[in-house]
Amino acid sequence: MDYFVSCILCAIDSTEEELQDIVNRLHEAATELGMKINGKKTEVMKVCDDPKPITVTIAGCTLSETKSFKYLGATCMFNSEASCDE
């Protein structure tokens, strides 16, 4: 079985339920292609002022919520700030 290496989903103005639906569809598509998304290595981040945590799952595994992530040399943060590595 192959694994996804890197994927960023951006769900603008979406509810938690809509994000869960997107993740479910991604999981289904990956499964159909013989691929697996590792729920233990997958994180979710929301960019908004609401401090309430969100719950998103993949195949019964609850994804951890992060406050920042690094992608292609830039760090993106939950408060919509970003910084670039030099």
PLY file of the C-alpha trace (Angstrom):
ply
format ascii 1.0
element vertex 86
property float x
property float y
property float z
element edge 85
property int vertex1
property int vertex2
end_header
0.00 0.00 0.00
1.28 3.48 -0.87
0.96 6.57 1.32
0.26 10.20 0.50
3.49 12.15 0.94
2.13 15.67 1.35
-1.25 17.25 0.88
-2.80 20.50 2.08
-6.55 20.94 1.96
-7.92 24.43 2.15
-11.59 24.74 3.01
-12.41 28.43 3.04
-15.55 29.52 4.93
-16.35 25.89 5.68
-17.95 24.38 8.73
-16.41 21.53 10.67
-18.94 19.20 9.03
-18.00 20.39 5.53
-14.30 19.87 6.30
-15.07 16.36 7.57
-16.93 15.65 4.32
-13.92 16.82 2.26
-11.57 14.63 4.32
-13.95 11.66 3.94
-13.99 12.10 0.16
-10.19 12.36 0.06
-9.92 9.19 2.14
-12.34 7.35 -0.16
-10.44 8.46 -3.29
-7.11 7.42 -1.75
-8.53 4.03 -0.80
-9.84 3.48 -4.34
-6.31 4.17 -5.65
-4.75 1.75 -3.16
-3.29 4.54 -1.04
-3.55 5.26 2.67
-3.63 8.50 4.67
-1.79 8.07 7.97
-4.12 9.57 10.56
-1.37 9.63 13.20
0.78 11.90 11.01
-2.05 14.05 9.66
-2.98 17.32 11.37
-5.74 19.87 11.01
-5.47 23.63 11.49
-8.17 26.27 11.42
-7.56 29.95 10.81
-10.12 31.96 12.77
-10.78 33.68 16.08
-12.95 30.87 17.49
-10.94 29.08 20.22
-13.21 26.01 20.19
-11.22 22.98 18.99
-12.39 21.12 15.91
-12.70 17.37 15.54
-11.90 15.75 12.20
-11.30 12.02 11.73
-9.85 9.70 9.12
-10.90 6.04 9.32
-11.81 6.45 13.00
-8.54 8.22 13.92
-9.04 11.72 15.34
-6.62 14.18 13.75
-4.59 16.39 16.06
-5.12 20.12 15.78
-2.02 22.25 15.23
-1.44 25.99 15.57
1.14 26.18 12.75
2.69 24.16 9.94
5.71 24.52 7.71
5.32 24.07 3.96
7.78 24.91 1.20
9.91 27.08 3.48
7.05 29.09 4.97
5.43 28.75 8.36
1.67 29.31 8.32
-0.08 30.03 11.63
-3.62 29.77 12.98
-3.92 33.57 13.32
-3.35 33.96 9.54
0.23 35.15 9.94
3.05 33.59 7.95
6.81 33.76 7.96
9.42 32.64 5.44
12.62 30.82 6.23
15.71 32.47 4.86
0 1
1 2
2 3
3 4
4 5
5 6
6 7
7 8
8 9
9 10
10 11
11 12
12 13
13 14
14 15
15 16
16 17
17 18
18 19
19 20
20 21
21 22
22 23
23 24
24 25
25 26
26 27
27 28
28 29
29 30
30 31
31 32
32 33
33 34
34 35
35 36
36 37
37 38
38 39
39 40
40 41
41 42
42 43
43 44
44 45
45 46
46 47
47 48
48 49
49 50
50 51
51 52
52 53
53 54
54 55
55 56
56 57
57 58
58 59
59 60
60 61
61 62
62 63
63 64
64 65
65 66
66 67
67 68
68 69
69 70
70 71
71 72
72 73
73 74
74 75
75 76
76 77
77 78
78 79
79 80
80 81
81 82
82 83
83 84
84 85
